[in-house]
Amino acid sequence: MSTAPNPPRQHRSRRRADMPLLGGIRPPIVLLVVLLLAVAAITALAVGGLRVDDTPQAVRESHQYAAEDAAASLRAGLHESATDLRRAAARYEGAPADPADVLTALGRAYHKWRGTVVVRPDTGRLLAARGETVPLAGLDLTKVTDTAPAPVLVPSTAGTRLLTFALVATKADGRALLVASDNLRLPGISTRKEQTIQVLDATGAVLDTTGAELTAEGDRTVVDTARERAGRQHPAPGETASGSLAGSPDGQGVRRVAGWAAVAGPGGHDQATPLGLTVVSTSTVDGKPGSLRHPMLGLAAAGALLVLTLLLAWYLTHSLQRPLLGLFLESRRLTRGDRLEQPVRGLRAEAGRIARALEELRHQLLDPARPPAPVPARGRRPGTALPLALCAVLVLGWSGPLLFLGGNDSTVRVPTQVVAGQRDRTDTAADRIRQALNEGYADLRSLAPSLAEASVGKADGLLHATLAEHDRYRSLYVLGANGELLAHAGEAPHRTGPEALGASGVLLLNSSGKEPRIAARAALAAAPADAETEGAPEPKGPVLIGEFKTDFLSGLLVRPGLGRVWLLDERQRVLAANEGYSSFGDLPDGRARKILADAKKSAAADVLRDGGDPTLLAAAPLGGNGSVAKLGWSVVTAHPVAWLHLDQNRADRRAVLAGMLGLAAAALCLGWLFIVVGLPLRRLAASAEALAAGDRRTVLYPVHHDEVGAVARSLELIRQELARPRRTAPPSWPSPEPVTATASASATAR
């Protein structure tokens, strides 16, 4: 029996050099090795290279957020003060009044200014005064013409005073200047004993402070540095200038941490911008670094992945790549008619099925009269999917422990400064709600005298104008002595009739329904001079009611880094929240009831680890004086420990990222192998068995120009040879087109 001679070695090398290298089984294996080695390097650097910070980012952020909250409250107070003064003065445009009457009505409606005066802007002559002396010396009042200037800070014997201006129409002197004086003070918030919050002007002078006094030179340096950074920073549109810093440690390792925020609002177009104010929150940190749960986790995981990568490369090469290359060489040998007496080497899985079919085809080529073999029974064999699944399980075994680290935060230590900061910020949020409700009630008290003397048409106009000026009300309406609707602006009133009447103050109009109806109520008749407090008996008659928007109150609870925030009534039912909620529903986190029990009189906070994910919970009553305090409402915040920027959380997140990258690399490359090699090889195995069983009509088309495609082309040549008329000699045809194999792989297969 004669066989075709082997092609020259030089010709075989040239054909291998022409082989494309971007297809087939080798690229996904090489890419898997490269990606897993990159993941190992990332794990070693990102997780193993993490160092513990003695001033965690969460501690610095707690001061930054405290400064931002105080600055936002101060900015809102400045805007509200200027708006209230100008709104009160605007009500006398059509009906000028005596200067003394203007100040009396202003004092009855608002209790926020220490002193008020009415002066002639051209001569500076005092027309009326109320409260403490307003420091006007040194101010050029002649510059006031058609509009009032922005608020200014002026020194006085009693301290720095904030002056707010408005133009008012008077009977005898025409347009006069209404000036209100107040001291610039921080909102009513609690601070821990080592914390200090200060308001600084553009020169660095302290206008107001709360907490511990700063006496050390180093502490003052940190505060001055924070103020300078606030002045140099240029925030993006819609953002405020804020940040944090840590001072140098002293001999005992104690350092001062500061957070700062500019009072000027986003865009710099508000009442606070010309003042150049900065709020700085500082406290001392002991300088003791925290701890990591598994300090050597990153290096150990990187080393394990390195060993696993080498193992996977060896396994895929010996279980998939070499058998496939050997199958290609065997099929090409048969198409060349080379050594037909030599049996086809046995293989496993789909490659084994094709090898058995090639063995049967070899016998048919040697003996054309040999009857075709029956198609073997097909069972459920994993084939190529088995080694790929085993590799996926090995990678999952490495990634799984890293992925579970993200939920194992039960042992993460939360610094006491962060817990205290959450408590203080919750107290500030409660103060914001209290101030907003009180301001709304004060607006109604200021508007009530004008409505008492107005006709029905004019009353509607006043209500619509007030509703347009404010974004806090959903509706404003006047009810008569019997509860009948006299005037109305905005949405329909929640309730009318005698039951809608009652004492003045802030109240909740309903106890169930889709949306809470929180409102303020003020009598139109003037109250006695000694009964200007909320809830006091007032003359019977019409009342003015303003219903607050629920979205307005919920918006006051939205602050960065505070977590979930809820406003609760006296029965611990939800009235408003910064995220989705059910009105009058139960508190989502039942563990907060323990914090509420500790926050009856003052704010409280704690980290609760039982009954769910560890969470930093805080609660604060609305407090204050008047009807708001009598409501018994409170604010609750919940900040998951996993959200805090702590060293352990950062290490866990990086470990989870490394595990996800490892899984992604395995899914990409192993899926690529299964789609490009596994599935075509399975289909080719079925076609080869059918060809060995006598199917001479089905043409075998190569799907890709790779190893599997080369075997398919060889089987097609064999099919064409067997489909010819009967022969008496073994086949002798030219070799097929060169296809896949490297020199090293060919040598190994042989």
LINTANOR-V800805 format. One line per field, one symbol per residue. psi: psi as a letter, one per 40 degrees, with the letter a starting at -180 (. if undefined). burial: # if it has 9 or more other ideal C-beta (glycine too) atoms within 8 Angstrom, else .. A space follows every 50 residues. Layout:
# LINTANOR-V800805
psi = ???
burial = ???
This chain:
# LINTANOR-V800805
psi = hiihiiiidddddddddehieeiaedddddddddddddddddddddddeh ihhegiddddddddddddddddddddddddddddddddddeedegiiidd dddddddddifeidiiihihddeehhdiihaihhgehehgeeehcdiiii iihiiideihihhhiihihiddebhihhhhhiihiiigiiiideihhihi adeehhdiiiaihhdiddddddddddddddddhgiiheiihiaiihiiia deehihhiiihidhihefgadededfihhhhiiiheehiaiidgdedddd dddddddddddddddddddddddddddddddddddefhfdehihhhaiad ddddddddddddddddgdehiiiihihhighdbddddddddddddddddd dddeddegfeehhhiddddddddddddddddddddddddddddddddddd ddeiiddddddddddddddieeidihihhadeeihdiihaiiidiiidee iaiiahihdieiadhighiihiidihiidefeiieihiiiaiihhhhihd ddddddehiieeahhihiaeefihdiieaiihheiihdheeedddddefd diiiiihheieaihhhiiihidaaiadddedfiihhihhiddeigidddd ddddddddddddddddddddddddddddddddddddddddddeehedhhh hhdigaddddddddddddddddeiiiieiiihiiiiihahiiddddddd.
burial = ..##.......##.##..#...###.###.###.###.##########.# .#####.################################.##....###. .#########..#.#######..#..#####..###....#..#...... ####.#...###########..#..#########.##.#.##..###### #.....#####..#...##########.###.#.#....########.#. ..#############....####.#########.#.#..#.##...###. ######.##.###.###..###################.#...#..#.## ################.#...#..........##########.###.### .##.##.##..#.##.################################## ##.#....##.###.##..#.##.######..#.######..#......# ..#######......##########.#...##.###.#...######### .###.##.#..########..#######..#.##..#.#.######.##. ..######.....#########.#.####.#.##########.#.##### #############.######.###.#######.##########....#.# .#.#.##############.##.......#..#..#..###...##..#.
